[in-house]
């Protein structure tokens, strides 16, 4: 594994981030805000750190898979460190640990925040927060795949580390073309939602920031009370639609738009995913109405928004879900764990893996009934190899173990059980809001500094899907 190859391409990642820092600084300069200096200096630091490896490192003709893996994992971590610079320089509520937490939460599209007074922040800083979501939603590495110079094996190596095996099954083209397809869908959805929210009464700035957060399934808002601030059902329905779209496989969205098959309307797994969401919405709405918390219409309205927000792992809120009855809370916790579909910007364990788990279970039961039979697991008529089956089951075990260990560590810090449990799963699943002291209209500010570090690394584990980090450790161990 060549360090110079890794450092060189991380330089491109830093330069890409610098573009958004300068854009945020420009907004701050145009509005004559005091955040211009922190944003501009952060962009300058990012530019210098990005240029040095490109100037002093020789041309790399070929990238090995282990180097691509290191570029992806290390690139994410360094991006989060650089992304905290504007917060640290700005000060206020941004202590060092808070700045790191906010940066990681932004890039991993978790949306958990330590801020109590979001609306007092200058627009330059607010735009940078939304930008970290938007960069991280598609994946900073996939963004860079669109602009990287040619190097044999580079795009293939980076693509394999950024996109799961299940997700790649829906693509039948090259890595660069895949990145372009994802980019087209990603940008188009962002523009469409921005225009819609703007026409519905949001300011243009708020519409841009909320759209960047929605399509990235992040959840950072420009308001202290998130979407509850607007109390506008049409805005909520718009956000619901785009949260649902952002939770679907972007490749399948693309082929659906251009009219090719197989698309979303032919996918049994997508239909099952939507069915699960509908059942969850009805179940929560019925429970809220039964407990006399809201009228029937408001019960359905709040259930629709909150279930969609959590299953897509966006994390926007319209009400305080910490006061909801246990039945509704358990359903929300399940959707927090499940998350969206592979190939989307959402987090969680992913519905496709849960779907595959039951296919594997069905296969094993049939093998017990017919020991000499030959059976296969399928998703949308695609036969799933035993390698992917094993990866899925292994990932499930590691996912649960990571969540359990993090919860245990948090409770050791004297954090109450409900808060520790929900904060851990919300961070690992990149959802953001939990229950207890970190509810939908609360934040993570009151947690101990050590807990914020634990949750920050859990967010990174969730975004990188754990396996890549463990695989990198194996490469280093082998060396």
Secondary structure, DSSP 4 states (H G I P E B T S, - for coil): --HHHHHHHHHHHHHHHHHHHHHHHHHHHHTT-TTHHHHHHHHHHHHHHHHHHHHHSPPP-B--HHHHHHHHHHHHHHHHHHHTHHHHHH-TT--HHHHHHHHHHHHTT------S-GGGS-HHHHHHHHHHHHHHHH-HHHHHHTTPPP-BTHHHHHHHHHS-HHHHTT--S-HHHHHHHHHHHHHHHHHHHHHHHHHTT--HHHHHHHHHHHHTT----SSTTGGGGT--HHHHHHHHHHHHHHTS-HHHHHHHHTT-SS-GGG-HHHHHHHHHHHHHHHHHHHHHHHTTSS-HHHHHHHHHHHHHHHHTT----SS-GGGS-HHHHHHHHHHHHH-S-TTSS--SS-HHHHHHHHHHHHHHHHHHH-TT----EEETTEEEPHHHHHHHHHHHHHHHHHHHHHHHHHHHTT--HHHHHHHHHHHHTT----SGGG-TT--STTS-HHHHHHHHHHHHHHHTTTHHHHHHHHHHHH-
